[in-house]
């Protein structure tokens, strides 16, 4: 990389959420999930997001996209859904190859979030209970921060409890 070129993730913050609450059947969100998606408009305002990604729709779920669509609409952004949750490395490669920088929000399926965290170079065992996203938790955000060289700052990686909706699991 030439000396004048800035790394793609320089000074970036990557925020990862699980899709909002899901029904027992179907590919959408429950009314509580729809309420969380709407509440994200205000919750993420302070982050001044520059890009929003969601796992591609699958035959069984549109939830990652539906979770961030109200937020994206409020910011007049499009949700980038090019990447399936089965290939988190493709998303990370894209972010590393392009100048996204800034503050990036990613909505993903919970069972695949540990792999996404690993693809970003972080340790899911240090961020999630037993290295897994719990099946019944919808109210947390993973924050990954990068330095001016685009290197992950592992000591700054953290799990944030949203405390956004009634009944969220953390005080």
CORPEHU-V303141 format. One record per residue. PHI is phi in degrees with one decimal (* if undefined). Layout:
<<PHI> <PHI>>
This chain:
<<*> <-59.6> <-59.5> <-87.1> <-83.2> <-94.3> <-59.0> <-60.0> <-98.2> <-57.4> <57.3> <-84.6> <-122.8> <-108.2> <-113.5> <-120.7> <-123.0> <-81.3> <-54.9> <-72.4> <-51.3> <-116.3> <-80.4> <-60.1> <-136.9> <102.5> <-105.6> <-103.5> <-111.8> <-75.9> <-62.8> <-65.6> <-65.7> <-64.5> <-64.8> <-63.6> <-58.5> <-68.1> <-67.0> <-61.4> <-55.5> <-78.5> <-58.3> <-89.1> <-55.9> <-63.4> <-82.2> <48.8> <-60.5> <-105.3> <-149.0> <-130.2> <-119.8> <-143.2> <-56.3> <-55.7> <-59.9> <-120.2> <-62.2> <-101.2> <-154.6> <-112.4> <-60.6> <-56.6> <-67.5> <-60.3> <-65.0> <-108.5> <-60.5> <-60.0> <-62.7> <-58.9> <-61.3> <-65.8> <-94.7> <56.4> <-117.9> <-100.2> <-86.4> <-83.5> <-117.7> <-75.0> <-113.0> <-75.0> <-67.4> <-77.7> <-134.7> <-63.2> <-61.6> <-64.6> <-64.9> <-62.8> <-61.8> <-60.3> <-64.0> <-77.5> <-89.9> <-108.2> <-93.6> <-79.4> <45.7> <61.0> <-122.0> <-113.5> <-107.9> <-127.0> <-105.2> <-138.3> <-85.5> <-57.8> <-67.0> <-103.2> <-63.8> <-56.6> <-65.4> <-66.3> <-59.5> <-61.8> <-60.9> <-82.7> <91.6> <-98.8> <-104.1> <-61.0> <-68.6> <-88.3> <-111.3> <-123.6> <-59.0> <56.6> <74.8> <-125.6> <-82.6> <-59.9> <-58.9> <-104.6> <-109.2> <-122.7> <-117.6> <-130.0> <-130.5> <-94.5> <-116.2> <-118.5> <-119.0> <-122.3> <-85.0> <-66.4> <-93.5> <79.6> <-96.8> <-59.8> <-101.7> <-57.0> <-70.1> <-97.5> <-67.6> <-153.5> <-103.1> <-110.5> <-90.8> <-63.4> <51.2> <-97.4> <-120.7> <-56.5> <88.0> <-59.0> <-76.6> <-125.4> <-69.8>>
